[in-house]
Amino acid sequence: MRIEGWRQDKISESTVMIVGVGAIGCEVAKNLALMGLGKLIIVDNDVVEVSNLSRQMLFTDEDVGRPKTVAASEKLVKMNPLIKIEQYYKDVRELDENLFRSVDVVCSCLDNWPVRRWVNSICVELDKPLVDVAMEGLYANLQVVLPRKTACLECHGENLIPKEVQLAECTLRRRKPEDLKKDLEEQRIYLRMELIEKLFSVGIKTIFDLKYSQAQVLERLDEETRVKLREVQELLKPKMPALQSVAATIGGLASTEVVKIIHGEEFGKIFKGLIVYDGYSSRFTKVRLERKKECFVCGDYVKTEGVEINVSLDDKVIDLKKKIAENFGIPDPEILYKKWKLEDEQTLREIGVRDGDIAYIETSRRFTPLPLKLIIAKSE
Ligand SMILES: [Zn+2]
């Protein structure tokens, strides 16, 4: 409280959600608890593993096998008995949106792009400040997203999100069960054809679908298939090199930004952009990011007019899906038009699409469907 401008009352009244309680998530949670935050909501769908213990400082041997959120809550309450903690041992995409509405800041400490992008989209949609942090080896980065004021994760996605993540599985829906079998065998995972056909029947057609399928999809599988699918998901989990000191560095910076956001602009200047840390050469690089008015997540007209896409009446729905995949890096679009879900083989002419019509894209990458304005070439 001796720090000039520090408002403990504001911190004590605030709620922060931390998504992902891995190395960085542990650091941020510990920092915020020690700084006297009022309430912390922590979300993670993993349990503690032995390999986590060298860099996830809230866990010890006794926690192995326990949900990370449960183990973390116990430690945090010991550090600060006054803090309120709500923990969710769940996929963040299954949480009620009102929970997001109740927080002041979201801090995303995830290890994979698909869910980071989903968190980015809900934060922009609900106008919640987001601090997104990630690391790999001796590198780490931090981006602050103040919805519709600063760039979101998608504004420069074509440059900042790895190409293989963006387009890895844009081969889309014409896949056959054999394709998935082959992709899995490349990862040394061998499944019976019968099982793969069952996965196909609920729309799990790519490794991406396998890794990130949501609970509603899993519920449609029988128990045996579901158990097998969980085993496969375990094998496909990203194994990223990570170092405790780097987690502490970037987690420390992230916590300070969270505290500044809680203060409003009254306590230091909130960092608006991207910080990249390179531990090999002890270098911090600040990257200024302009918000893109035409961004398909935070753009000015996304909600009112939709994002535009050029089409031809002779395009089939599958062609439109490919365009969407290429333009927006969405690998699994489903298109809703006047309440129908469109079939791949129909042409836009057969469906009766007119210039300027709005369709909606549903994807696991976004919290809400993306409105899409269909612009038909003039000659038609
Ligand atoms: Zn954006």
Residues whose N, C-alpha, C, O or C-beta is under 5 A from the ligand:
A	BS01	ZN	A151 C152 E154 C155 K292 C295 V297 C298 G299
